[in-house]
Amino acid sequence: MNVDYSSPVMRLTRRGLLYLALIGMSAIILAPFYIVLVLALSRSAEVFAWPPVWWPAVPQWQNFLEVFEVTAFGRAMWNTFVVASISTIGIVIIDGLAGYAFAKMRFPGRTTMFMLILATLMVPVHVTIIPLFIMFRSFPLAGGNDIFGSGGFGILNTYPSLILPFLATAYGTYLMREFMKMLPDNLVEAARMDGAHEFAIFWKIYLPLARPALAVIAMFNFTAVWNEFLVPLVMTSTADMRVIQTALADFADQETVRWTLLMAAVLISLIPLVLMFIVGQKHLIRGVALSGTKG
């Protein structure tokens, strides 16, 4: 029996199966967010109710306001925004410069240095967190330290201790190098013949052309820093320097967990990330597609 796969019926059948599969996958992905929303709008007595509450009888919208009343969650969101924004700007510039240098400049040890940078991808962050803590605590002439880095707490409990670990990444350097290699070399050669120095060539010519790759690095880094927990936990100890991930611990103690407020705080913390991906979705898709295509 021969089946005509090009017939309208078969095309509609394939399209219908594809839509069903996409709907099923979307339901699986969105199910946790739905549960978080239901818990955020529930009363404390409904959290562990059986059978489960599929939607609160009286949604408790005031839970979202109470999040900011019982803890300094607004301050934590501001700290997170400052750290994520500054580190993202820094990483775009530093990784962009490194990618340009490795792709378009010739200097001794270029390949070896690049391989050493890539090797750091195999080092877990847990291995470097204690050396970073010691370095920041012993920072000279900061936080009460003398010139030898003794006597105080250095730059711990400050924005620099949260920003410096994320100012450059091996992944961003690799991505920018591969993208820069795709760009034509005759641009840099022509600019050098006209007398332009290297930074001007990078800043005025190659950096604008690398916007898709920069968008990928910026969005990935902003998301990673926004969700970072270990570094803020180790580097800060005061309430005014808490970030979102450490501030979420304020909704739990040794005896109870305020699940409704915790879930409301989780949803609030997701809003900036969702808005960022909605705005930058086109640039993200284009950047990933171009970065994965090596010409």
Helices and strands as residue ranges (DSSP letters): H 8-40, G 44-46, H 62-70, H 73-104, H 110-119, G 120-122, H 125-137, H 159-163, G 164-166, H 170-182, H 186-193, H 198-201, I 202-206, H 207-209, H 211-226, H 230-235, G 239-241, H 244-247, G 248-251, H 259-291
